[in-house]
């Protein structure tokens, strides 16, 4: 190397170090000036102003030193043509084959780590720090170079190889999604409710303005004398429990010999914009229990509530107990919250200002649009459920493959504004349901201590919507004989895990102890391979009574078959 070259290299190195320091200063300033309320565009964040951010100086200094070290290494490695760090967004060979693209990907990942480090260095209460982390995650997910055609080497290569057809197809996909109002996660044209999803045979035997009650055709010559009622969440459609015959929890229950009924919620329109939490408890859950009893002639039934359906079922049982009625012999709660102390990532949205805003907006009437709700849940996992499809659909012009679960995920439902506003305040914000006598539902003070029936409580270990600690917390409020099981995976995959698939595992504790925390419970639990369904089936059978001849027809008396399952209500689009 000549003296001139050495001098030029030294000058370049110094300029690079100066640029790093300047970039750090700008990054730090940008972080301080972030509009944290506006980063997650389209999400129901609080209208309150962003918090005043202060940092731990020790953490900040360490972060700065690490940033300068990593950035210097990045520059050195880029000169050697090193591939970007492992990240599935940049996994295609086109990224490593293009030095500029590889460097931009690596620089982005370095900046992402640094910004997340800054979020961790923020001093403040836990909720403020969680909100800042969430906002930074949204910002970094949105700003990835893979999201832009000008920087996405893989999309550029596909455009060249297809002679521009991928770009034309991407524009068509974008126009299509703009017309339908949401990003396509699957080829929705390949699915139809009642044809290739929600196909378990049955009939609607009752309906009112809030729900249809579906009775399913027995698959066994005999059924248990106590019928089985499922109350799914009203924030999405019931057929998550009946996607395909091989993974249908509904069909599984029918095949086990249970006379099975399911609540199919109506997708609310303007005519239901005034409906309240009390309406959903009294006119839906309690009514479904009563109709199931009338049709079957059973003195008591077994019931299951999934997610928000579990919260509604718990409230309904507490109302009935306050009235001196006990029509349910046993209850199953799947990934459901009765105690809202631990609500996970959703807590970042909830504060007094946000709840008041929603109350003023729709507390007296109105609808929470299904797409708003669906967007919220998608942005909880932005890389997997948003930007992944933006890149594939629009930049690469791909048609996403058929997937029944993602079809269901896109089939959104509205919520009545008064129902939603009440739910926000009394559960997520003030957590009143689990506090004896603190909240009134259907004219009755709610007290879960009166629910002395046997319960089966399930929680998913990686659930980001109903954290495992939140699901477990129900054990501390229900006084009856309890069985708690923890399954692997998340909110949906953990629940929809049929035994035949031989996937995942679950944890049980047989000593009958329910310590104060889920972590303490798990310390005494044993892992078992495969699905939790078989354990639940054995438990439910023990509470189902004797076997009797299966009915030959749907309904009974005034409750006659109205139409074939899955009915009209589930087919209504938001």
Buried (B, 14 or more C-beta within 10 A) or exposed (E): EEEEEEEEEEEEEEEEBEEBBEBBEEBBEEBEEBEBBEBBEEBBBBEEEBBEBEBEEEBBEEBBEBBBEBBBEBBEBBEEEBBBEEBEBBEBEBBBBBBEBBBBBBBBBBBBBBBBBBBBBBEBEEEBBBBBBBBBBBBBBBBBBBBBBEBBBBBBBBBEEBEEEBBEBBEBBBEEBEEEBBBBBBBBEEBEBBEBBBBBEBBBBBBEEBBBBBBBBBBBEEBBBBBBBBBBBBBBBBBBBBBBEEBBBBBBBBBBBBBBBBBBBBBBEEEBBBBBBBBBBBBBBBBBBBBBBBBBEBEBBBBBBBBBBBBBBBBBBBBBBBEEEBBBBBBBBBBBBBBBEBBBBBBBBBBEEBBBBBBEEBBEEBBBBBBBBBBBBBBBBBBEBBBBBBBBBBBBBBBBEBBBBBBBBBBBBBBBBBBBBBBBBBBBBBBBBBBBEBBBBBEBBBBBEBBEBBBBBBBBBEBBBBBBBBBBBBBBBBEEEBBBBBBBBBBBBBBBBBBEEEBBBBBBBEEEEBBEBBEEBBEEBEEBEBBBBBBBBEBBBEBBBEBEEBBEEBBBEEBEBBEEBBBBBBBBEB
